[in-house]
Amino acid sequence: MGEDELGARLKAYEGRAATVAGVGKDPVNLPMIRHWCEAMGDTNPAYTGPDAVAPPTMLQAWIMGGLSGHGGHSQAYDELSALLDEAGCTSIVATDCEQEYLRPLRPGDEITFDSVIESVSDRKTTKLGTGYFVTTRTNVRVGPDLVGTHRFRVLKYAPAPRPRKPPPRPRPVVNRDNAGFWAGVAEHRLLIQRCTGCGTLRFPWLPGCNHCGCPDWDTVEASGEGTVFSYVVMHHPPFPAFDPPYAVALVELTEGVRMISNVVGLPCDKVRTGLPVRLEFRSYDDELTLPVFRALEEAV
């Protein structure tokens, strides 16, 4: 169906009934008025006491069907909704409403209402997607008296495709014990802790020496040369921001410490124990840089 033909069919529903002989599920009552005022923070004394009236803005509350809905939808309204669904406009969002109040509602008032499909717009393109604005006008009555009107507008639309952004790579946990290591990574330096008591190198960073217990330390910068001590190839389970399969290796640096990182530069099924690697720093976004290890050319 062409756009012009669809538009003409939609326009044909203007002026047709949307709801016929609707009945409010509850009479106007003080408990609902009280709940509304508490939720809205409205302390107007006109809404309490023996002569209370309902806040005018509650007009829609008395005609809403709740989760079970109202049974008064007309065949025309259901046909209009189905026609829009067939055109791909399967999503809906309320956009705005207008209300007119003709007299206050009081506890005990029994609400009836009817609605008309007032207008269907031409095809519109919005940030949400492309579709049609459908406006209904509801006349609210108590007995034969018109007490208010409620004009309600929705957009029935086909959601716009959204560019899929790859999820961000998880961030390392930076604390007071390892902040120096990550500060070095930001400068493209791989720093290893060295105990100033016994000279033992350690990785990962710790608040004290496991060898002698000394809390004092300084750092040495790693040369970046190493070999794969052991490794695994991750296939499952998948994690956001990672594209399996990929190799995760325990790399032994020439300084003698070992660290876990990714091996890059060759297929994951070619990684092996003893593979010579060299440190490099890879930026994943503007805020995240991580040390990884690339297989040396002669090892590929």
C-alpha positions as CSV (number, residue, x, y, z in Angstrom):
1,M,0.0,0.0,0.0
2,G,1.4,3.4,-1.0
3,E,1.8,6.3,1.4
4,D,-0.9,8.3,-0.3
5,E,-3.4,5.4,-0.2
6,L,-2.6,4.7,3.4
7,G,-3.0,8.4,4.3
8,A,-6.4,8.5,2.6
9,R,-7.6,5.4,4.5
10,L,-6.5,6.8,7.8
11,K,-8.1,10.1,7.2
12,A,-11.4,8.3,6.6
13,Y,-11.6,7.5,10.3
14,E,-11.7,11.1,11.3
15,G,-15.0,12.0,13.0
16,R,-15.9,8.3,13.8
17,A,-16.5,7.1,17.3
18,A,-13.6,5.8,19.3
19,T,-15.5,5.0,22.5
20,V,-19.2,4.5,22.9
21,A,-21.1,4.6,26.2
22,G,-18.0,4.5,28.4
23,V,-18.6,4.3,32.1
24,G,-16.1,5.3,34.8
25,K,-15.0,2.3,36.9
26,D,-15.6,4.2,40.1
27,P,-17.7,7.1,41.2
28,V,-15.8,10.2,42.1
29,N,-14.6,9.4,45.7
30,L,-12.6,10.9,48.5
31,P,-10.0,8.1,48.8
32,M,-8.9,8.6,45.2
33,I,-8.9,12.4,45.6
34,R,-6.7,12.0,48.7
35,H,-4.3,9.7,47.0
36,W,-4.0,12.1,44.0
37,C,-3.4,15.1,46.3
38,E,-0.7,13.2,48.3
39,A,1.1,12.1,45.1
40,M,0.9,15.6,43.7
41,G,1.7,17.4,46.9
42,D,-1.5,19.5,46.5
43,T,-2.8,20.8,49.8
44,N,-5.6,22.9,48.5
45,P,-8.4,22.7,51.2
46,A,-11.1,22.6,48.5
47,Y,-10.2,19.0,48.0
48,T,-10.9,17.9,51.6
49,G,-13.9,18.0,54.0
50,P,-17.6,17.5,53.6
51,D,-17.8,20.0,50.6
52,A,-14.8,18.6,48.8
53,V,-14.5,18.7,45.1
54,A,-12.1,16.7,42.9
55,P,-9.0,18.5,41.5
56,P,-9.9,19.4,37.9
57,T,-6.7,17.7,36.6
58,M,-8.1,14.4,37.8
59,L,-10.5,14.4,34.9
60,Q,-8.7,11.6,33.0
61,A,-8.4,9.6,36.2
62,W,-12.1,8.9,36.3
63,I,-12.3,7.6,32.8
64,M,-9.1,5.5,32.7
65,G,-9.7,1.8,32.3
66,G,-6.7,0.5,34.3
67,L,-4.8,-2.6,33.3
68,S,-7.9,-4.4,32.3
69,G,-9.0,-1.6,30.0
70,H,-12.4,-0.4,29.0
71,G,-14.8,-2.5,26.9
72,G,-16.2,0.5,25.0
73,H,-13.6,0.9,22.2
74,S,-15.4,1.1,18.9
75,Q,-14.8,-1.1,15.9
76,A,-13.6,2.0,14.0
77,Y,-10.9,2.6,16.6
78,D,-9.8,-1.0,16.6
79,E,-9.7,-1.0,12.7
80,L,-7.6,2.2,12.8
81,S,-5.1,0.7,15.2
82,A,-4.9,-2.5,13.1
83,L,-4.3,-0.5,9.9
84,L,-1.4,1.3,11.5
85,D,0.0,-1.9,12.9
86,E,-0.1,-3.4,9.4
87,A,1.8,-0.4,8.1
88,G,4.6,-1.1,10.6
89,C,3.5,1.5,13.1
90,T,3.5,-1.0,16.0
91,S,4.9,1.3,18.7
92,I,2.9,3.9,20.5
93,V,3.7,6.8,22.8
94,A,1.5,9.5,24.4
95,T,2.6,13.0,23.3
96,D,0.2,15.5,24.9
97,C,-3.3,16.2,26.2
98,E,-5.6,19.2,26.5
99,Q,-8.5,19.4,29.0
100,E,-11.4,21.8,29.5
101,Y,-13.3,21.9,32.8
102,L,-17.0,23.0,32.7
103,R,-17.9,22.3,36.3
104,P,-16.3,20.7,39.4
105,L,-16.7,17.0,40.1
106,R,-17.9,16.0,43.5
107,P,-17.8,12.7,45.5
108,G,-20.6,10.5,44.4
109,D,-20.7,11.7,40.8
110,E,-21.1,8.9,38.3
111,I,-19.0,9.4,35.2
112,T,-20.0,8.5,31.6
113,F,-18.1,9.4,28.5
114,D,-17.8,9.0,24.8
115,S,-14.8,9.6,22.4
116,V,-14.4,10.5,18.8
117,I,-11.3,10.2,16.5
118,E,-10.8,13.8,16.0
119,S,-7.8,13.8,13.6
120,V,-5.1,11.6,12.1
121,S,-2.1,13.5,10.9
122,D,-0.1,13.2,7.8
123,R,2.9,10.9,8.0
124,K,5.5,12.5,10.3
125,T,9.2,11.7,11.0
126,T,10.3,12.1,14.5
127,K,13.4,11.1,16.5
128,L,11.5,8.0,17.7
129,G,10.5,7.0,14.2
130,T,8.1,7.6,11.4
131,G,4.3,7.4,12.0
132,Y,1.0,9.2,12.6
133,F,-0.4,11.4,15.3
134,V,-3.9,10.2,16.3
135,T,-6.0,12.6,18.4
136,T,-9.1,11.6,20.2
137,R,-11.6,13.9,22.0
138,T,-13.5,12.6,25.0
139,N,-16.6,14.2,26.3
140,V,-17.1,13.5,30.1
141,R,-20.6,13.7,31.5
142,V,-22.4,13.4,34.8
143,G,-26.0,12.4,33.9
144,P,-26.9,14.6,30.9
145,D,-24.5,17.4,31.8
146,L,-21.2,17.8,30.0
147,V,-18.6,18.4,32.8
148,G,-15.4,18.4,30.8
149,T,-13.5,17.5,27.6
150,H,-10.3,15.6,27.3
151,R,-8.3,15.7,24.1
152,F,-5.5,13.0,24.0
153,R,-2.8,12.6,21.3
154,V,-0.6,9.6,20.7
155,L,2.0,8.8,18.1
156,K,1.7,5.4,16.4
157,Y,5.1,4.9,14.8
158,A,7.6,2.5,13.3
159,P,10.7,2.7,15.5
160,A,13.7,4.3,13.8
161,P,16.7,2.0,13.5
162,R,19.3,2.9,16.0
163,P,23.0,2.5,15.2
164,R,24.3,-0.3,17.4
165,K,27.2,1.0,19.5
166,P,29.5,-1.7,20.8
167,P,29.3,-1.9,24.6
168,P,32.2,-0.3,26.4
169,R,35.0,-2.5,27.6
170,P,34.9,-3.1,31.4
171,R,36.9,-0.6,33.4
172,P,39.7,-1.8,35.8
173,V,39.1,-1.2,39.5
174,V,41.6,1.5,40.5
175,N,42.3,1.8,44.2
176,R,45.0,3.3,46.4
177,D,47.1,0.1,46.2
178,N,47.2,0.0,42.4
179,A,46.7,3.6,41.3
180,G,50.4,4.0,40.5
181,F,50.3,1.1,38.1
182,W,47.4,2.6,36.2
183,A,49.1,6.0,36.2
184,G,52.1,4.3,34.5
185,V,49.8,2.7,31.9
186,A,48.4,6.1,31.1
187,E,51.9,7.1,30.2
188,H,52.6,3.9,28.3
189,R,54.9,2.6,31.0
190,L,54.6,-0.8,32.6
191,L,55.7,-0.3,36.2
192,I,56.6,-3.2,38.5
193,Q,56.7,-2.8,42.3
194,R,60.1,-3.5,44.0
195,C,60.4,-4.0,47.7
196,T,63.0,-1.6,49.1
197,G,63.6,-4.0,52.0
198,C,64.7,-7.1,50.1
199,G,64.6,-6.0,46.4
200,T,61.9,-8.5,45.4
201,L,59.8,-7.6,42.4
202,R,56.1,-8.2,42.7
203,F,53.0,-8.2,40.4
204,P,50.2,-7.5,40.8
205,W,50.7,-4.5,43.0
206,L,50.3,-5.0,46.7
207,P,50.5,-2.8,49.8
208,G,53.4,-4.8,51.3
209,C,56.0,-7.4,50.4
210,N,55.0,-11.1,50.6
211,H,58.6,-12.1,50.9
212,C,59.8,-10.0,53.8
213,G,56.7,-8.0,54.9
214,C,58.3,-4.6,54.3
215,P,55.7,-2.0,53.5
216,D,58.1,0.3,51.6
217,W,58.6,0.0,47.8
218,D,59.6,1.8,44.7
219,T,59.1,0.8,41.0
220,V,61.1,-0.4,38.0
221,E,59.9,0.0,34.4
222,A,59.5,-3.3,32.6
223,S,61.4,-3.8,29.4
224,G,58.2,-5.2,27.8
225,E,59.8,-8.5,26.6
226,G,58.3,-11.8,27.7
227,T,57.0,-15.2,26.8
228,V,53.7,-16.9,27.2
229,F,53.8,-19.0,30.3
230,S,50.3,-20.5,29.9
231,Y,47.1,-19.5,28.2
232,V,43.4,-20.2,27.5
233,V,41.3,-19.5,24.5
234,M,37.9,-18.0,25.5
235,H,34.9,-19.3,23.5
236,H,32.1,-19.3,26.0
237,P,30.4,-17.6,27.8
238,P,30.3,-14.5,25.7
239,F,30.8,-11.1,27.4
240,P,29.8,-7.7,26.1
241,A,32.6,-5.8,24.4
242,F,34.6,-9.0,23.8
243,D,34.5,-11.0,20.5
244,P,35.3,-14.6,21.1
245,P,37.3,-16.6,20.5
246,Y,40.3,-14.7,21.9
247,A,43.5,-15.7,23.8
248,V,44.1,-14.8,27.4
249,A,47.7,-15.5,28.5
250,L,49.7,-15.5,31.6
251,V,52.9,-13.7,30.3
252,E,56.2,-14.1,32.1
253,L,58.2,-10.9,31.8
254,T,62.0,-11.0,31.5
255,E,62.1,-9.4,34.9
256,G,60.6,-12.6,36.4
257,V,57.0,-11.5,37.3
258,R,53.9,-12.7,35.5
259,M,50.8,-10.9,34.4
260,I,47.6,-11.7,32.7
261,S,46.7,-10.0,29.4
262,N,45.6,-10.6,25.8
263,V,47.9,-11.9,23.1
264,V,47.3,-10.0,19.8
265,G,48.8,-10.1,16.4
266,L,48.1,-13.7,15.4
267,P,45.1,-16.1,15.5
268,C,44.1,-17.3,18.9
269,D,44.6,-20.9,17.8
270,K,48.3,-20.2,17.0
271,V,49.1,-19.0,20.6
272,R,51.3,-21.5,22.4
273,T,53.4,-21.9,25.6
274,G,56.8,-20.3,25.2
275,L,55.7,-17.9,22.5
276,P,57.8,-14.7,22.6
277,V,55.8,-11.5,23.0
278,R,56.4,-7.8,23.3
279,L,54.4,-5.3,25.3
280,E,52.3,-2.7,23.6
281,F,49.6,-0.3,24.7
282,R,46.1,-0.4,23.1
283,S,43.6,2.4,23.5
284,Y,39.9,1.2,23.5
285,D,38.4,4.6,23.8
286,D,39.3,8.1,25.0
287,E,39.4,6.9,28.6
288,L,40.8,3.4,28.5
289,T,44.2,2.2,27.6
290,L,45.4,-1.4,28.5
291,P,48.7,-3.2,28.2
292,V,48.5,-6.2,25.7
293,F,51.2,-8.4,24.3
294,R,51.9,-8.9,20.6
295,A,53.5,-12.0,19.2
296,L,56.9,-11.2,17.7
297,E,57.0,-11.4,13.9
298,E,59.4,-14.4,13.9
299,A,57.0,-16.4,16.0
300,V,54.0,-16.0,13.7
